[in-house]
Amino acid sequence: ISTFEVKLLGKPLIVYIFVYLLGYYFFSSKEFVDKLSRLKWFFTPLFLICSCANVALFIFIRDYEVLNNVCNYLSFVTGILALITIGHDHLDFESNFTRFNSKISYVFYITHFPIVVLCQYFLSIMRIGIIANFALSVVISYPLTYLVCALIEKSRYVRVVFGLKKIYNALEIKDIPDNVPDQCRYIL
């Protein structure tokens, strides 16, 4: 990468890789995120103020380009920190629904694309317009993909093709001597 001059939005690609790795290093630490979440009441108002100032400077006051850039970058940085801290406090939970979605996420990823394409194809044949096609595609394909994922997850043999663990039936054998551990008492 260092020998080629690859640029993305005017900056060298290595800058984006470095920022990504730096963020991954810090935000993967639970202690860091816990300390950061105590400052959410600082980052969230600062993010809103910088965003409003950025919009006002961009739309109404055109002579302050440097201040507009400062507000833009501050809005970007404080927005990421505010969203991470708010997400840490309000979205970091587990339920049966989130566990199920976690389990089928790869299957959902694999199956959603053909379902969306087929849905949009059949809707485009009906010539209903771009906005209606998009809206109906979302309304039809999301539940349909979820249903297909649930059926694949319940299927005993097809689930293995999609990377889900195989379902086993445990039948206890009664005539095993008592000195055999409980883990060995089941036929999988």
Residue frames as qw, qx, qy, qz and C-alpha x, y, z in Angstrom:
[[0.000, 0.887, 0.461, 0.000, 0.00, 0.00, 0.00],
 [0.311, -0.793, 0.066, 0.520, 2.83, 2.39, 0.77],
 [0.398, -0.162, 0.560, 0.708, 4.35, 2.02, -2.71],
 [0.107, 0.512, 0.659, 0.540, 1.11, 2.91, -4.50],
 [0.073, 0.056, 0.215, -0.972, -0.62, 6.24, -4.19],
 [0.203, -0.483, -0.812, -0.257, -4.16, 5.02, -3.55],
 [0.086, -0.024, 0.289, -0.953, -6.48, 7.84, -2.50],
 [0.159, -0.559, -0.805, -0.115, -10.01, 7.76, -1.23],
 [0.137, -0.923, -0.356, -0.057, -11.83, 11.10, -0.97],
 [0.210, 0.893, -0.206, 0.339, -8.53, 12.95, -1.32],
 [0.463, -0.691, 0.526, -0.180, -6.75, 11.15, 1.52],
 [0.308, 0.388, -0.865, -0.081, -4.33, 8.22, 1.27],
 [0.799, -0.215, -0.467, -0.312, -5.98, 4.86, 1.89],
 [0.576, 0.029, -0.656, 0.487, -3.49, 4.09, 4.67],
 [0.141, -0.238, 0.333, -0.901, -4.98, 6.94, 6.75],
 [0.736, -0.198, -0.143, -0.631, -8.40, 5.24, 6.73],
 [0.820, -0.021, -0.565, 0.085, -6.87, 1.86, 7.60],
 [0.333, 0.176, -0.569, 0.731, -4.93, 3.44, 10.47],
 [0.380, -0.234, 0.206, -0.871, -8.01, 5.21, 11.86],
 [0.834, -0.135, -0.345, -0.409, -10.06, 2.01, 11.57],
 [0.736, 0.022, -0.602, 0.309, -7.43, -0.07, 13.40],
 [0.107, 0.222, -0.470, 0.848, -6.98, 2.60, 16.06],
 [0.583, -0.227, 0.031, -0.779, -10.73, 2.72, 16.66],
 [0.864, -0.081, -0.467, -0.168, -10.94, -1.06, 16.76],
 [0.522, 0.151, -0.632, 0.552, -8.12, -1.19, 19.29],
 [0.094, -0.167, 0.432, -0.881, -9.72, 1.30, 21.67],
 [0.633, -0.104, 0.002, -0.767, -13.40, 0.47, 21.27],
 [0.768, -0.022, -0.630, -0.117, -12.89, -3.29, 21.65],
 [0.293, 0.076, -0.707, 0.640, -11.80, -2.63, 25.25],
 [0.377, -0.663, -0.629, -0.152, -14.80, -2.88, 27.59],
 [0.449, -0.542, -0.315, 0.637, -13.05, -0.73, 30.21],
 [0.178, -0.060, 0.236, 0.953, -12.50, 2.07, 27.68],
 [0.233, -0.435, -0.593, -0.637, -16.13, 2.02, 26.53],
 [0.463, -0.638, -0.589, 0.176, -17.34, 1.96, 30.16],
 [0.353, -0.428, -0.135, 0.821, -15.24, 5.04, 30.97],
 [0.043, 0.087, 0.425, 0.900, -16.39, 6.72, 27.77],
 [0.253, -0.559, -0.713, -0.339, -20.07, 6.06, 28.51],
 [0.337, -0.623, -0.454, 0.541, -19.81, 8.23, 31.62],
 [0.143, -0.367, 0.141, 0.908, -19.12, 11.18, 29.28],
 [0.204, 0.462, 0.760, 0.410, -22.19, 10.70, 27.07],
 [0.041, -0.884, -0.430, 0.178, -23.82, 13.82, 28.53],
 [0.215, -0.676, 0.263, 0.654, -20.80, 15.77, 27.30],
 [0.253, -0.100, 0.740, 0.615, -20.51, 14.22, 23.82],
 [0.209, 0.576, 0.776, 0.149, -24.21, 14.21, 22.90],
 [0.065, 0.914, 0.257, -0.307, -24.89, 17.97, 23.40],
 [0.222, -0.613, 0.443, 0.615, -21.53, 18.80, 21.81],
 [0.318, 0.140, 0.821, 0.454, -22.48, 16.67, 18.81],
 [0.179, 0.764, 0.619, 0.017, -25.85, 18.42, 18.48],
 [0.085, -0.883, 0.002, 0.461, -24.30, 21.89, 18.82],
 [0.271, -0.424, 0.611, 0.611, -21.55, 21.14, 16.28],
 [0.311, 0.344, 0.817, 0.343, -24.04, 19.63, 13.83],
 [0.124, 0.874, 0.450, -0.131, -26.38, 22.61, 14.07],
 [0.153, -0.804, 0.228, 0.528, -23.47, 25.04, 13.71],
 [0.368, -0.143, 0.741, 0.544, -22.18, 23.05, 10.72],
 [0.273, 0.598, 0.719, 0.227, -25.55, 23.25, 8.97],
 [0.002, -0.932, -0.238, 0.273, -26.00, 26.94, 9.80],
 [0.253, -0.659, 0.409, 0.578, -22.50, 27.81, 8.57],
 [0.361, 0.041, 0.786, 0.500, -22.92, 25.78, 5.40],
 [0.192, 0.654, 0.695, 0.228, -26.37, 27.07, 4.44],
 [0.060, -0.945, -0.319, 0.028, -26.67, 30.57, 5.85],
 [0.204, -0.910, 0.281, 0.227, -23.17, 31.92, 6.49],
 [0.905, 0.391, 0.023, 0.167, -20.83, 31.14, 3.62],
 [0.250, 0.863, -0.343, 0.274, -17.81, 33.24, 4.56],
 [0.452, -0.624, 0.591, -0.239, -16.55, 31.01, 7.40],
 [0.836, 0.281, -0.443, -0.164, -15.23, 28.00, 5.51],
 [0.326, 0.356, -0.772, 0.414, -12.54, 27.13, 8.09],
 [0.385, -0.148, 0.581, -0.701, -15.03, 27.27, 10.97],
 [0.841, 0.152, -0.090, -0.511, -17.44, 25.19, 8.90],
 [0.694, 0.317, -0.643, 0.058, -14.73, 22.52, 8.44],
 [0.031, 0.283, -0.753, 0.593, -13.92, 22.55, 12.16],
 [0.619, -0.022, 0.366, -0.694, -17.61, 22.11, 13.02],
 [0.830, 0.257, -0.355, -0.344, -17.91, 19.37, 10.40],
 [0.542, 0.290, -0.749, 0.247, -15.01, 17.34, 11.85],
 [0.165, -0.190, 0.669, -0.699, -16.09, 17.97, 15.46],
 [0.750, 0.053, 0.084, -0.654, -19.60, 16.88, 14.55],
 [0.783, 0.266, -0.545, -0.140, -18.21, 13.70, 12.99],
 [0.366, 0.257, -0.778, 0.442, -15.96, 12.78, 15.92],
 [0.280, -0.096, 0.583, -0.757, -18.38, 13.70, 18.73],
 [0.767, 0.087, -0.139, -0.620, -21.23, 12.02, 16.84],
 [0.702, 0.177, -0.690, 0.011, -19.38, 8.71, 16.75],
 [0.180, 0.142, -0.751, 0.619, -18.54, 8.96, 20.45],
 [0.482, -0.037, 0.298, -0.823, -22.11, 9.99, 21.36],
 [0.814, 0.099, -0.326, -0.471, -23.65, 7.14, 19.36],
 [0.583, 0.170, -0.766, 0.209, -21.26, 4.56, 20.82],
 [0.001, 0.099, -0.683, 0.724, -21.94, 5.69, 24.40],
 [0.622, 0.029, 0.134, -0.771, -25.72, 5.85, 23.91],
 [0.792, 0.159, -0.517, -0.284, -25.65, 2.45, 22.21],
 [0.363, 0.199, -0.814, 0.408, -23.59, 1.05, 25.07],
 [0.213, -0.024, 0.595, -0.775, -26.17, 2.19, 27.60],
 [0.623, 0.230, 0.239, -0.708, -29.40, 1.47, 25.72],
 [0.791, 0.375, -0.315, -0.367, -28.69, -1.21, 23.10],
 [0.274, 0.417, -0.850, 0.168, -26.32, -3.56, 24.92],
 [0.644, -0.141, 0.541, -0.521, -28.79, -6.22, 26.05],
 [0.164, 0.138, -0.934, -0.287, -29.68, -9.77, 25.15],
 [0.680, 0.092, 0.366, -0.629, -33.06, -11.41, 24.69],
 [0.690, 0.151, 0.706, 0.060, -34.43, -14.49, 22.93],
 [0.558, 0.802, 0.199, -0.080, -35.13, -12.36, 19.86],
 [0.122, 0.884, -0.438, -0.108, -31.58, -10.95, 19.67],
 [0.497, -0.368, 0.781, 0.088, -30.05, -14.39, 20.31],
 [0.712, 0.410, 0.570, 0.016, -32.16, -15.87, 17.49],
 [0.439, 0.896, -0.025, -0.067, -31.21, -13.02, 15.15],
 [0.187, -0.752, 0.620, 0.128, -27.57, -13.51, 16.06],
 [0.639, -0.095, 0.759, 0.076, -27.83, -17.19, 15.24],
 [0.636, 0.538, 0.539, 0.128, -29.46, -16.65, 11.82],
 [0.041, 0.853, -0.122, -0.506, -27.51, -13.53, 10.81],
 [0.182, -0.376, 0.737, 0.531, -25.32, -15.36, 8.29],
 [0.300, 0.382, 0.858, 0.166, -28.31, -17.21, 6.83],
 [0.190, 0.855, 0.349, -0.333, -30.16, -13.90, 6.57],
 [0.069, -0.709, 0.401, 0.576, -27.15, -12.39, 4.80],
 [0.230, -0.105, 0.864, 0.435, -27.03, -15.26, 2.29],
 [0.210, 0.482, 0.843, 0.112, -30.77, -15.50, 1.59],
 [0.122, 0.739, 0.318, -0.581, -31.83, -11.85, 1.55],
 [0.001, -0.469, 0.445, 0.763, -30.21, -10.93, -1.76],
 [0.010, -0.131, -0.867, -0.481, -31.98, -13.46, -4.02],
 [0.005, 0.633, 0.749, -0.198, -35.29, -12.75, -2.30],
 [0.017, 0.709, 0.089, -0.699, -34.91, -8.98, -2.73],
 [0.003, -0.294, 0.626, 0.722, -33.88, -9.37, -6.39],
 [0.006, -0.321, -0.908, -0.270, -36.82, -11.67, -7.17],
 [0.002, -0.709, -0.575, 0.409, -39.22, -9.37, -5.34],
 [0.032, 0.645, -0.129, -0.753, -37.97, -6.32, -7.22],
 [0.046, -0.080, 0.791, 0.604, -38.07, -8.20, -10.52],
 [0.000, -0.498, -0.859, -0.119, -41.70, -9.21, -10.11],
 [0.021, -0.769, -0.374, 0.518, -42.66, -5.75, -8.88],
 [0.044, -0.481, 0.371, 0.794, -40.90, -4.13, -11.84],
 [0.073, 0.214, 0.863, 0.451, -42.94, -6.30, -14.22],
 [0.023, -0.716, -0.682, 0.149, -46.04, -4.74, -12.66],
 [0.273, 0.437, 0.157, 0.843, -44.63, -1.26, -13.47],
 [0.377, -0.782, -0.490, 0.077, -45.63, 0.32, -10.17],
 [0.051, 0.935, -0.133, 0.325, -42.90, 2.97, -10.03],
 [0.511, 0.402, -0.583, 0.487, -39.51, 3.24, -8.35],
 [0.225, -0.399, 0.506, -0.731, -40.64, 4.46, -4.91],
 [0.849, -0.135, 0.108, -0.500, -43.48, 1.93, -4.62],
 [0.858, 0.258, -0.439, 0.072, -41.12, -0.81, -5.86],
 [0.279, 0.414, -0.636, 0.589, -38.62, 0.06, -3.13],
 [0.460, -0.307, 0.416, -0.722, -41.25, 0.32, -0.39],
 [0.923, -0.007, -0.030, -0.383, -43.01, -2.89, -1.34],
 [0.718, 0.353, -0.564, 0.205, -39.68, -4.69, -1.73],
 [0.027, 0.376, -0.663, 0.646, -38.79, -3.83, 1.85],
 [0.643, -0.160, 0.313, -0.681, -42.26, -4.71, 3.17],
 [0.941, 0.144, -0.146, -0.268, -42.39, -8.04, 1.30],
 [0.712, 0.410, -0.529, 0.214, -38.77, -9.23, 1.28],
 [0.076, -0.504, 0.647, -0.567, -37.88, -8.63, 4.94],
 [0.732, -0.180, 0.443, -0.486, -40.63, -10.86, 6.41],
 [0.926, 0.312, -0.148, -0.153, -40.15, -13.38, 3.61],
 [0.471, 0.543, -0.613, 0.328, -36.40, -13.56, 4.26],
 [0.328, -0.410, 0.629, -0.574, -37.04, -13.90, 7.98],
 [0.889, 0.020, 0.201, -0.410, -39.50, -16.74, 7.30],
 [0.825, 0.427, -0.366, 0.048, -37.02, -18.54, 5.04],
 [0.178, 0.546, -0.671, 0.468, -34.33, -18.16, 7.71],
 [0.592, -0.278, 0.514, -0.554, -36.64, -19.56, 10.39],
 [0.950, 0.184, 0.001, -0.252, -37.49, -22.53, 8.16],
 [0.640, 0.516, -0.518, 0.236, -33.81, -23.17, 7.43],
 [0.115, -0.510, 0.652, -0.549, -32.99, -22.90, 11.13],
 [0.758, -0.135, 0.414, -0.485, -35.69, -25.48, 11.99],
 [0.877, 0.359, -0.273, -0.166, -34.66, -27.84, 9.19],
 [0.837, -0.450, 0.290, 0.116, -32.50, -30.69, 10.40],
 [0.797, 0.055, 0.367, 0.477, -30.34, -31.17, 7.30],
 [0.400, 0.778, 0.203, 0.440, -30.53, -27.93, 5.29],
 [0.341, -0.939, 0.055, 0.000, -29.24, -25.86, 8.23],
 [0.753, -0.366, 0.322, 0.441, -25.80, -27.49, 7.92],
 [0.579, 0.499, 0.346, 0.544, -25.45, -26.17, 4.36],
 [0.029, 0.888, 0.100, 0.447, -25.83, -22.62, 5.73],
 [0.346, 0.438, -0.533, 0.636, -23.27, -23.05, 8.50],
 [0.597, -0.513, 0.197, -0.585, -25.66, -23.66, 11.38],
 [0.158, -0.334, 0.903, -0.220, -24.86, -26.42, 13.86],
 [0.479, -0.104, -0.799, -0.348, -26.49, -29.78, 13.32],
 [0.644, -0.372, 0.225, -0.629, -29.42, -30.71, 15.58],
 [0.298, 0.178, -0.933, 0.094, -28.85, -33.93, 17.49],
 [0.765, -0.417, -0.200, -0.449, -31.34, -36.22, 19.22],
 [0.012, -0.453, 0.797, -0.401, -30.11, -37.50, 22.55],
 [0.859, -0.206, -0.336, -0.329, -31.35, -41.01, 23.33],
 [0.345, -0.612, 0.640, -0.312, -30.26, -42.28, 26.72],
 [0.674, 0.134, -0.722, -0.074, -29.04, -45.86, 26.82],
 [0.705, -0.573, 0.072, -0.412, -30.34, -47.61, 29.94],
 [0.974, -0.207, -0.013, 0.095, -27.99, -50.58, 30.22],
 [0.461, 0.640, -0.388, 0.476, -24.68, -48.70, 30.56],
 [0.658, -0.290, -0.528, 0.452, -22.72, -49.41, 33.75],
 [0.289, -0.921, -0.249, 0.079, -22.84, -46.76, 36.48],
 [0.570, -0.524, 0.169, 0.610, -19.11, -45.96, 36.26],
 [0.427, 0.391, 0.442, 0.685, -19.49, -44.43, 32.74],
 [0.061, -0.264, -0.174, 0.947, -19.66, -40.61, 32.85],
 [0.390, 0.621, 0.527, -0.429, -23.00, -38.93, 32.08],
 [0.254, 0.668, -0.319, -0.623, -21.60, -37.30, 28.93],
 [0.085, 0.264, -0.895, -0.348, -21.06, -40.75, 27.40],
 [0.341, 0.259, 0.846, -0.317, -24.60, -41.95, 28.14],
 [0.501, 0.655, 0.223, -0.520, -26.12, -40.31, 25.07],
 [0.578, 0.216, 0.608, 0.500, -26.12, -41.31, 21.42],
 [0.096, 0.621, -0.030, -0.777, -25.80, -38.28, 19.23]]
